[in-house]
Amino acid sequence: MYHLPKGLFEDLLRPIKNGFFITTLIMICVLVFIMLKRSKYPYLWIIIHFVLLSLSGYIFFDALNPKLNTETPQSIVYYEIHMRFIITGIIWIMSLICLLVGIRRIPK
C-alpha cells in the first residue's frame, strides 16, 4: 500500500497556490473594469481564459497534494494523479485558445 505523508507539501504549496489565485482574481477585476469602459466582447474571452486558468490551477495543485485514502494501492494513486494532470492540460489549452481569441478581437 502507498502511504501519502501528511502535509508534505502543504507549507510549500500554500503561498504558491494563494499567490496564483489572488493574482488571477486581481486580473479578472482589472478586466471587468476595462470591460465597463470599452467594448465588452473581446474582454469576455480573456475573462473566460482566466476562469479556465483558475480551474486548471485548482486541479493541478490538488493533484500535487491529493487527499486520497491511505489504503489505496499505489497504482490507483498514480493513475488518479495522471488523469488529473491530463485534465489540467486540456483545460489549460482551452484557456489559451480563449486568450488568443480575445487578443485577436481587441480593436486596434
PyMOL commands that place a pseudoatom at each C-alpha (Angstrom):
pseudoatom trace, name=CA, resn=MET, resi=1, chain=A, elem=C, hetatm=0, pos=[0.000, 0.000, 0.000]
pseudoatom trace, name=CA, resn=TYR, resi=2, chain=A, elem=C, hetatm=0, pos=[1.092, 3.545, -0.717]
pseudoatom trace, name=CA, resn=HIS, resi=3, chain=A, elem=C, hetatm=0, pos=[1.135, 5.900, 2.226]
pseudoatom trace, name=CA, resn=LEU, resi=4, chain=A, elem=C, hetatm=0, pos=[0.925, 9.617, 1.488]
pseudoatom trace, name=CA, resn=PRO, resi=5, chain=A, elem=C, hetatm=0, pos=[2.886, 11.669, 4.025]
pseudoatom trace, name=CA, resn=LYS, resi=6, chain=A, elem=C, hetatm=0, pos=[0.619, 14.095, 5.849]
pseudoatom trace, name=CA, resn=GLY, resi=7, chain=A, elem=C, hetatm=0, pos=[1.280, 17.722, 4.945]
pseudoatom trace, name=CA, resn=LEU, resi=8, chain=A, elem=C, hetatm=0, pos=[4.454, 17.057, 2.979]
pseudoatom trace, name=CA, resn=PHE, resi=9, chain=A, elem=C, hetatm=0, pos=[3.852, 19.901, 0.522]
pseudoatom trace, name=CA, resn=GLU, resi=10, chain=A, elem=C, hetatm=0, pos=[1.248, 21.919, 2.446]
pseudoatom trace, name=CA, resn=ASP, resi=11, chain=A, elem=C, hetatm=0, pos=[3.646, 24.563, 3.777]
pseudoatom trace, name=CA, resn=LEU, resi=12, chain=A, elem=C, hetatm=0, pos=[5.388, 24.868, 0.421]
pseudoatom trace, name=CA, resn=LEU, resi=13, chain=A, elem=C, hetatm=0, pos=[2.307, 24.926, -1.797]
pseudoatom trace, name=CA, resn=ARG, resi=14, chain=A, elem=C, hetatm=0, pos=[0.045, 27.173, 0.274]
pseudoatom trace, name=CA, resn=PRO, resi=15, chain=A, elem=C, hetatm=0, pos=[1.781, 30.505, -0.588]
pseudoatom trace, name=CA, resn=ILE, resi=16, chain=A, elem=C, hetatm=0, pos=[2.221, 29.476, -4.239]
pseudoatom trace, name=CA, resn=LYS, resi=17, chain=A, elem=C, hetatm=0, pos=[-1.429, 28.453, -4.517]
pseudoatom trace, name=CA, resn=ASN, resi=18, chain=A, elem=C, hetatm=0, pos=[-2.673, 31.591, -2.757]
pseudoatom trace, name=CA, resn=GLY, resi=19, chain=A, elem=C, hetatm=0, pos=[-0.496, 33.832, -4.927]
pseudoatom trace, name=CA, resn=PHE, resi=20, chain=A, elem=C, hetatm=0, pos=[-1.747, 32.136, -8.088]
pseudoatom trace, name=CA, resn=PHE, resi=21, chain=A, elem=C, hetatm=0, pos=[-5.402, 32.585, -7.203]
pseudoatom trace, name=CA, resn=ILE, resi=22, chain=A, elem=C, hetatm=0, pos=[-5.038, 36.133, -5.810]
pseudoatom trace, name=CA, resn=THR, resi=23, chain=A, elem=C, hetatm=0, pos=[-3.194, 37.262, -8.961]
pseudoatom trace, name=CA, resn=THR, resi=24, chain=A, elem=C, hetatm=0, pos=[-5.835, 35.655, -11.169]
pseudoatom trace, name=CA, resn=LEU, resi=25, chain=A, elem=C, hetatm=0, pos=[-8.632, 37.320, -9.197]
pseudoatom trace, name=CA, resn=ILE, resi=26, chain=A, elem=C, hetatm=0, pos=[-6.918, 40.727, -9.494]
pseudoatom trace, name=CA, resn=MET, resi=27, chain=A, elem=C, hetatm=0, pos=[-6.563, 40.258, -13.273]
pseudoatom trace, name=CA, resn=ILE, resi=28, chain=A, elem=C, hetatm=0, pos=[-10.250, 39.366, -13.607]
pseudoatom trace, name=CA, resn=CYS, resi=29, chain=A, elem=C, hetatm=0, pos=[-11.209, 42.505, -11.641]
pseudoatom trace, name=CA, resn=VAL, resi=30, chain=A, elem=C, hetatm=0, pos=[-8.979, 44.682, -13.835]
pseudoatom trace, name=CA, resn=LEU, resi=31, chain=A, elem=C, hetatm=0, pos=[-10.508, 43.191, -16.975]
pseudoatom trace, name=CA, resn=VAL, resi=32, chain=A, elem=C, hetatm=0, pos=[-14.044, 43.762, -15.686]
pseudoatom trace, name=CA, resn=PHE, resi=33, chain=A, elem=C, hetatm=0, pos=[-13.117, 47.402, -15.006]
pseudoatom trace, name=CA, resn=ILE, resi=34, chain=A, elem=C, hetatm=0, pos=[-11.700, 47.765, -18.537]
pseudoatom trace, name=CA, resn=MET, resi=35, chain=A, elem=C, hetatm=0, pos=[-14.751, 45.998, -19.939]
pseudoatom trace, name=CA, resn=LEU, resi=36, chain=A, elem=C, hetatm=0, pos=[-17.047, 48.609, -18.432]
pseudoatom trace, name=CA, resn=LYS, resi=37, chain=A, elem=C, hetatm=0, pos=[-15.274, 51.370, -20.383]
pseudoatom trace, name=CA, resn=ARG, resi=38, chain=A, elem=C, hetatm=0, pos=[-14.781, 49.662, -23.750]
pseudoatom trace, name=CA, resn=SER, resi=39, chain=A, elem=C, hetatm=0, pos=[-16.271, 47.005, -25.984]
pseudoatom trace, name=CA, resn=LYS, resi=40, chain=A, elem=C, hetatm=0, pos=[-17.217, 44.001, -23.893]
pseudoatom trace, name=CA, resn=TYR, resi=41, chain=A, elem=C, hetatm=0, pos=[-16.833, 41.221, -26.458]
pseudoatom trace, name=CA, resn=PRO, resi=42, chain=A, elem=C, hetatm=0, pos=[-13.020, 40.753, -26.578]
pseudoatom trace, name=CA, resn=TYR, resi=43, chain=A, elem=C, hetatm=0, pos=[-12.595, 41.050, -22.835]
pseudoatom trace, name=CA, resn=LEU, resi=44, chain=A, elem=C, hetatm=0, pos=[-15.191, 38.349, -22.177]
pseudoatom trace, name=CA, resn=TRP, resi=45, chain=A, elem=C, hetatm=0, pos=[-12.906, 35.879, -23.945]
pseudoatom trace, name=CA, resn=ILE, resi=46, chain=A, elem=C, hetatm=0, pos=[-9.990, 36.944, -21.761]
pseudoatom trace, name=CA, resn=ILE, resi=47, chain=A, elem=C, hetatm=0, pos=[-12.098, 36.619, -18.596]
pseudoatom trace, name=CA, resn=ILE, resi=48, chain=A, elem=C, hetatm=0, pos=[-13.101, 33.110, -19.708]
pseudoatom trace, name=CA, resn=HIS, resi=49, chain=A, elem=C, hetatm=0, pos=[-9.375, 32.435, -20.133]
pseudoatom trace, name=CA, resn=PHE, resi=50, chain=A, elem=C, hetatm=0, pos=[-8.671, 33.422, -16.522]
pseudoatom trace, name=CA, resn=VAL, resi=51, chain=A, elem=C, hetatm=0, pos=[-11.607, 31.395, -15.197]
pseudoatom trace, name=CA, resn=LEU, resi=52, chain=A, elem=C, hetatm=0, pos=[-10.394, 28.286, -17.054]
pseudoatom trace, name=CA, resn=LEU, resi=53, chain=A, elem=C, hetatm=0, pos=[-6.833, 29.004, -15.926]
pseudoatom trace, name=CA, resn=SER, resi=54, chain=A, elem=C, hetatm=0, pos=[-8.033, 29.136, -12.309]
pseudoatom trace, name=CA, resn=LEU, resi=55, chain=A, elem=C, hetatm=0, pos=[-9.854, 25.840, -12.739]
pseudoatom trace, name=CA, resn=SER, resi=56, chain=A, elem=C, hetatm=0, pos=[-6.774, 24.176, -14.215]
pseudoatom trace, name=CA, resn=GLY, resi=57, chain=A, elem=C, hetatm=0, pos=[-4.643, 25.639, -11.407]
pseudoatom trace, name=CA, resn=TYR, resi=58, chain=A, elem=C, hetatm=0, pos=[-7.016, 24.241, -8.798]
pseudoatom trace, name=CA, resn=ILE, resi=59, chain=A, elem=C, hetatm=0, pos=[-6.898, 20.759, -10.337]
pseudoatom trace, name=CA, resn=PHE, resi=60, chain=A, elem=C, hetatm=0, pos=[-3.109, 20.982, -10.715]
pseudoatom trace, name=CA, resn=PHE, resi=61, chain=A, elem=C, hetatm=0, pos=[-2.486, 21.964, -7.091]
pseudoatom trace, name=CA, resn=ASP, resi=62, chain=A, elem=C, hetatm=0, pos=[-4.988, 19.349, -5.940]
pseudoatom trace, name=CA, resn=ALA, resi=63, chain=A, elem=C, hetatm=0, pos=[-3.080, 16.699, -7.929]
pseudoatom trace, name=CA, resn=LEU, resi=64, chain=A, elem=C, hetatm=0, pos=[0.210, 17.692, -6.280]
pseudoatom trace, name=CA, resn=ASN, resi=65, chain=A, elem=C, hetatm=0, pos=[-1.182, 17.045, -2.817]
pseudoatom trace, name=CA, resn=PRO, resi=66, chain=A, elem=C, hetatm=0, pos=[-4.095, 14.623, -3.207]
pseudoatom trace, name=CA, resn=LYS, resi=67, chain=A, elem=C, hetatm=0, pos=[-6.345, 13.736, -0.318]
pseudoatom trace, name=CA, resn=LEU, resi=68, chain=A, elem=C, hetatm=0, pos=[-6.676, 10.036, -1.021]
pseudoatom trace, name=CA, resn=ASN, resi=69, chain=A, elem=C, hetatm=0, pos=[-7.302, 7.152, 1.302]
pseudoatom trace, name=CA, resn=THR, resi=70, chain=A, elem=C, hetatm=0, pos=[-4.066, 5.644, 2.658]
pseudoatom trace, name=CA, resn=GLU, resi=71, chain=A, elem=C, hetatm=0, pos=[-5.456, 2.191, 1.880]
pseudoatom trace, name=CA, resn=THR, resi=72, chain=A, elem=C, hetatm=0, pos=[-5.490, 2.972, -1.863]
pseudoatom trace, name=CA, resn=PRO, resi=73, chain=A, elem=C, hetatm=0, pos=[-2.941, 0.963, -3.884]
pseudoatom trace, name=CA, resn=GLN, resi=74, chain=A, elem=C, hetatm=0, pos=[-0.075, 2.934, -5.405]
pseudoatom trace, name=CA, resn=SER, resi=75, chain=A, elem=C, hetatm=0, pos=[-1.109, 2.095, -8.986]
pseudoatom trace, name=CA, resn=ILE, resi=76, chain=A, elem=C, hetatm=0, pos=[-4.530, 3.676, -8.448]
pseudoatom trace, name=CA, resn=VAL, resi=77, chain=A, elem=C, hetatm=0, pos=[-2.964, 6.760, -6.848]
pseudoatom trace, name=CA, resn=TYR, resi=78, chain=A, elem=C, hetatm=0, pos=[-0.597, 7.074, -9.820]
pseudoatom trace, name=CA, resn=TYR, resi=79, chain=A, elem=C, hetatm=0, pos=[-3.472, 6.705, -12.292]
pseudoatom trace, name=CA, resn=GLU, resi=80, chain=A, elem=C, hetatm=0, pos=[-5.594, 9.275, -10.409]
pseudoatom trace, name=CA, resn=ILE, resi=81, chain=A, elem=C, hetatm=0, pos=[-2.792, 11.858, -10.402]
pseudoatom trace, name=CA, resn=HIS, resi=82, chain=A, elem=C, hetatm=0, pos=[-2.021, 11.099, -14.062]
pseudoatom trace, name=CA, resn=MET, resi=83, chain=A, elem=C, hetatm=0, pos=[-5.661, 11.690, -15.044]
pseudoatom trace, name=CA, resn=ARG, resi=84, chain=A, elem=C, hetatm=0, pos=[-5.740, 14.959, -13.088]
pseudoatom trace, name=CA, resn=PHE, resi=85, chain=A, elem=C, hetatm=0, pos=[-2.680, 16.188, -14.986]
pseudoatom trace, name=CA, resn=ILE, resi=86, chain=A, elem=C, hetatm=0, pos=[-4.302, 15.261, -18.311]
pseudoatom trace, name=CA, resn=ILE, resi=87, chain=A, elem=C, hetatm=0, pos=[-7.491, 17.142, -17.372]
pseudoatom trace, name=CA, resn=THR, resi=88, chain=A, elem=C, hetatm=0, pos=[-5.400, 20.113, -16.228]
pseudoatom trace, name=CA, resn=GLY, resi=89, chain=A, elem=C, hetatm=0, pos=[-3.576, 20.186, -19.570]
pseudoatom trace, name=CA, resn=ILE, resi=90, chain=A, elem=C, hetatm=0, pos=[-6.790, 20.055, -21.592]
pseudoatom trace, name=CA, resn=ILE, resi=91, chain=A, elem=C, hetatm=0, pos=[-8.389, 22.879, -19.588]
pseudoatom trace, name=CA, resn=TRP, resi=92, chain=A, elem=C, hetatm=0, pos=[-5.183, 24.926, -19.836]
pseudoatom trace, name=CA, resn=ILE, resi=93, chain=A, elem=C, hetatm=0, pos=[-5.122, 24.528, -23.636]
pseudoatom trace, name=CA, resn=MET, resi=94, chain=A, elem=C, hetatm=0, pos=[-8.768, 25.640, -23.789]
pseudoatom trace, name=CA, resn=SER, resi=95, chain=A, elem=C, hetatm=0, pos=[-7.869, 28.707, -21.710]
pseudoatom trace, name=CA, resn=LEU, resi=96, chain=A, elem=C, hetatm=0, pos=[-5.034, 29.591, -24.089]
pseudoatom trace, name=CA, resn=ILE, resi=97, chain=A, elem=C, hetatm=0, pos=[-7.386, 29.340, -27.067]
pseudoatom trace, name=CA, resn=CYS, resi=98, chain=A, elem=C, hetatm=0, pos=[-9.789, 31.748, -25.313]
pseudoatom trace, name=CA, resn=LEU, resi=99, chain=A, elem=C, hetatm=0, pos=[-6.883, 34.119, -24.625]
pseudoatom trace, name=CA, resn=LEU, resi=100, chain=A, elem=C, hetatm=0, pos=[-5.804, 34.094, -28.266]
pseudoatom trace, name=CA, resn=VAL, resi=101, chain=A, elem=C, hetatm=0, pos=[-9.372, 34.710, -29.480]
pseudoatom trace, name=CA, resn=GLY, resi=102, chain=A, elem=C, hetatm=0, pos=[-9.714, 37.596, -27.006]
pseudoatom trace, name=CA, resn=ILE, resi=103, chain=A, elem=C, hetatm=0, pos=[-6.418, 39.182, -28.032]
pseudoatom trace, name=CA, resn=ARG, resi=104, chain=A, elem=C, hetatm=0, pos=[-7.300, 38.821, -31.690]
pseudoatom trace, name=CA, resn=ARG, resi=105, chain=A, elem=C, hetatm=0, pos=[-10.662, 40.563, -31.183]
pseudoatom trace, name=CA, resn=ILE, resi=106, chain=A, elem=C, hetatm=0, pos=[-9.285, 43.606, -29.320]
pseudoatom trace, name=CA, resn=PRO, resi=107, chain=A, elem=C, hetatm=0, pos=[-9.751, 46.638, -31.593]
pseudoatom trace, name=CA, resn=LYS, resi=108, chain=A, elem=C, hetatm=0, pos=[-6.605, 48.381, -32.760]
for i in range(1, 108): cmd.bond("trace and resi %d" % i, "trace and resi %d" % (i + 1))
show_as sticks, trace
zoom trace
